[in-house]
């Protein structure tokens, strides 16, 4: 099978790992924007060919498109499938559908959109056209599938999550990180973007009422190719911590992607406290699977896909409720049986999102589209 993929997210090396897994099983060629603001294309990918194309209107994910000429790459490759990892209202998805039509390929589109939006012209017209030409829609979660059913999409659908790499740790990974950052107490961690919708203040409020010794470990990685920090929001968090008298309990860390597994293993619980806004709710929560992969218990809010991703392998609290979150943290701290049970269930749950398993599901979807 020959697949031509379109995805702006592949400008980040971590997002190319899954495509390297796909490339072990199919003949794969992919195109990414070469002038994207967050790009890191220095490392040549394994198992598939990566083409760089100049785009206009980057980094707007709905408006960007490749300058003319790249269609000849598609025609020359003659793919069975054009695989689009862009939302259906995007101009790049529209462009990729045209490529598929000219090359006689089937269209498979993957969406992460778990909120129904009232799109303005021309994006509403683009979405209708793209969906009408889509032979199979891959939805990141069941919540995404529900959105497209509500929109009236009547074509083939497969629900396929993210393929998450299993980090390689050694016996000293946890101790090395804890020693480096002077982490000697029960560590409550958050890793990801430091932005308001992640509701990190819920962790601070919850921790302030705990009746045992602890540290809060927060990711403040400022590398734009990975996580990023809203600096005014960080200031608000620190002001809140000062008001609650716990600013000295907060440790900021900046792990690279290669180090994230070590850091997740160094904490005692991972909390993802996302809070739904008018225009966003948690779409997946990749860090939950990454933490489960290294045996760290997880607690997530009720926002978006978090309960679906965690299943019975972690604890859930109602988003924006620090009292409830505090109780969940206490459960893990005070009850070794609960903590050990979550580690075991989490590790098993993470296997469902292994690169190999998700690659297999994706290829099955490609076959179903033909």
Long-range contacts (C-beta under 8 A, 24 or more apart in sequence): 1-26, 1-27, 1-80, 1-81, 1-363, 1-366, 1-367, 2-26, 2-27, 2-28, 2-29, 2-77, 2-78, 2-79, 2-80, 2-81, 3-27, 3-28, 3-29, 3-79, 3-80, 3-81, 3-82, 3-83, 3-366, 4-28, 4-29, 4-30, 4-31, 4-73, 4-74, 4-77, 4-79, 4-81, 4-82, 4-83, 4-99, 4-103, 4-105, 5-29, 5-30, 5-31, 5-82, 5-83, 5-84, 5-85, 6-30, 6-31, 6-82, 6-83, 6-84, 6-85, 6-86, 6-92, 6-93, 6-96, 7-32, 7-84, 7-85, 7-86, 8-32, 8-33, 8-36, 8-55, 8-58, 8-59, 8-61, 8-64, 8-86, 8-92, 9-85, 10-50, 10-85, 11-36, 11-38, 11-39, 11-40, 11-41, 11-225, 12-38, 12-39, 12-40, 12-225, 12-226, 13-40, 13-43, 13-225, 13-257, 14-165, 14-226, 14-257, 16-45, 16-50, 17-163, 17-165, 17-355, 18-162, 18-163, 18-355, 18-358, 18-359, 19-45, 19-47, 19-48, 20-45, 20-46, 20-47, 20-48, 21-47, 21-163, 21-355, 21-356, 21-358, 21-359, 22-47, 22-48, 22-359, 22-362, 22-363, 23-47, 23-48, 24-359, 25-359, 25-360, 25-363, 26-363, 26-366, 29-73, 29-77, 29-79, 31-66, 31-70, 31-73, 33-58, 33-64, 33-66, 37-224, 38-224, 38-225, 39-225, 40-225, 55-92, 57-91, 61-86, 61-87, 61-90, 62-87, 62-89, 62-90, 62-91, 62-123, 63-90, 63-91, 64-90, 64-91, 64-92, 65-91, 65-92, 65-94, 65-95, 66-92, 66-95, 70-99, 71-98, 71-99, 71-102, 74-99, 74-100, 74-102, 74-103, 74-105, 75-102, 75-103, 77-103, 78-103, 78-104, 78-105, 79-103, 79-105, 80-105, 80-106, 80-366, 80-370, 81-105, 81-106, 81-107, 81-108, 81-366, 81-369, 81-370, 82-106, 82-107, 82-108, 83-108, 83-109, 83-110, 83-366, 84-108, 84-109, 84-110, 85-110, 87-111, 87-112, 87-113, 87-127, 88-126, 88-127, 88-130, 88-131, 88-134, 89-119, 89-123, 89-124, 89-126, 89-127, 89-130, 90-123, 90-126, 91-126, 93-126, 93-130, 94-126, 94-129, 94-130, 97-129, 97-130, 97-133, 97-134, 100-133, 101-133, 106-135, 106-136, 106-369, 106-370, 107-133, 107-134, 107-135, 107-136, 107-369, 108-134, 108-135, 108-136, 108-137, 108-138, 108-365, 108-366, 108-369, 109-134, 109-136, 109-137, 109-138, 110-137, 110-138, 110-139, 110-140, 110-160, 111-137, 111-138, 111-139, 111-140, 111-144, 111-148, 112-140, 112-144, 112-283, 112-284, 113-144, 113-147, 113-283, 114-140, 114-141, 114-143, 114-144, 114-147, 114-281, 114-283, 114-304, 114-305, 115-147, 115-279, 115-280, 115-281, 116-147, 116-150, 116-151, 117-279, 131-155, 135-369, 135-370, 136-365, 136-366, 136-368, 136-369, 138-362, 138-365, 140-283, 140-284, 140-305, 141-283, 141-284, 141-305, 141-308, 141-309, 142-308, 143-304, 143-305, 143-308, 144-283, 156-368, 156-369, 158-361, 158-364, 158-365, 158-368, 160-358, 160-361, 160-362, 160-365, 161-284, 161-309, 161-352, 161-353, 161-358, 162-284, 162-286, 162-289, 162-353, 162-358, 163-353, 163-354, 163-355, 163-356, 163-357, 163-358, 163-359, 163-362, 164-286, 164-289, 164-290, 164-293, 164-350, 164-353, 164-354, 164-355, 164-358, 165-355, 166-293, 166-350, 166-354, 166-355, 167-260, 167-261, 167-262, 167-264, 167-290, 167-293, 167-294, 168-261, 169-261, 169-262, 169-265, 169-294, 173-261, 173-262, 173-265, 173-266, 174-262, 174-265, 174-266, 176-262, 177-262, 177-263, 177-265, 177-266, 178-266, 181-217, 181-251, 181-253, 181-266, 182-251, 183-215, 183-217, 183-251, 183-266, 183-267, 184-215, 185-213, 185-214, 185-215, 186-212, 186-213, 186-214, 186-215, 186-268, 186-269, 186-333, 187-214, 187-215, 187-216, 187-217, 187-266, 187-267, 187-268, 187-269, 188-214, 188-215, 188-216, 188-217, 188-267, 188-268, 188-269, 188-271, 188-329, 189-216, 189-217, 189-218, 189-219, 189-263, 189-264, 189-266, 189-267, 189-268, 189-269, 189-270, 189-271, 189-296, 190-216, 190-217, 190-218, 190-219, 190-270, 190-271, 190-272, 190-273, 191-219, 191-227, 191-255, 191-260, 191-263, 191-264, 191-270, 191-287, 191-290, 191-291, 192-219, 192-227, 192-272, 192-287, 193-227, 193-228, 193-229, 193-230, 194-218, 194-219, 194-220, 194-227, 194-228, 194-229, 194-230, 194-233, 194-234, 194-237, 195-228, 195-229, 195-230, 195-233, 196-230, 196-233, 197-274, 197-275, 197-277, 197-280, 198-272, 198-273, 198-274, 198-275, 199-273, 199-274, 199-275, 199-301, 199-319, 199-320, 200-237, 200-273, 201-236, 201-237, 201-240, 202-273, 202-275, 202-301, 202-319, 202-320, 202-321, 202-322, 202-325, 203-271, 203-273, 203-322, 203-325, 204-237, 204-240, 204-241, 204-244, 204-246, 204-250, 205-240, 205-244, 205-322, 206-322, 206-323, 206-325, 206-326, 206-329, 207-246, 207-249, 207-326, 207-329, 208-244, 208-245, 208-246, 209-322, 209-323, 209-326, 210-326, 210-329, 210-330, 210-333, 211-330, 212-330, 212-333, 212-334, 214-249, 214-333, 215-249, 215-250, 215-251, 216-246, 216-249, 216-250, 216-251, 217-251, 217-253, 217-263, 217-266, 217-267, 218-250, 218-251, 218-252, 218-253, 219-252, 219-253, 219-254, 219-255, 219-263, 220-252, 220-253, 220-254, 221-254, 221-255, 221-256, 222-254, 223-254, 223-256, 226-256, 226-257, 260-290, 261-290, 261-293, 261-294, 264-290, 264-291, 264-293, 264-294, 264-296, 265-294, 265-295, 265-296, 267-296, 268-296, 268-297, 268-332, 268-333, 268-339, 269-296, 269-297, 269-298, 269-299, 269-329, 269-332, 269-333, 270-296, 270-297, 270-298, 270-299, 271-298, 271-299, 271-300, 271-325, 271-329, 272-298, 272-299, 272-300, 272-301, 272-306, 273-300, 273-301, 273-319, 273-325, 274-300, 274-301, 274-303, 274-304, 274-306, 274-319, 275-301, 275-303, 275-319, 275-320, 276-303, 276-304, 276-319, 281-305, 282-306, 284-309, 285-309, 285-310, 288-314, 289-349, 289-350, 289-353, 291-346, 292-346, 292-347, 292-349, 292-350, 293-347, 293-350, 295-343, 295-346, 295-347, 296-343, 296-346, 297-332, 297-339, 297-342, 297-343, 297-346, 298-342, 298-346, 299-325, 299-328, 299-329, 299-332, 301-325, 310-349, 311-349, 312-345, 313-342, 313-345, 313-346, 313-348, 313-349, 313-350, 314-342, 314-345, 314-346, 315-342
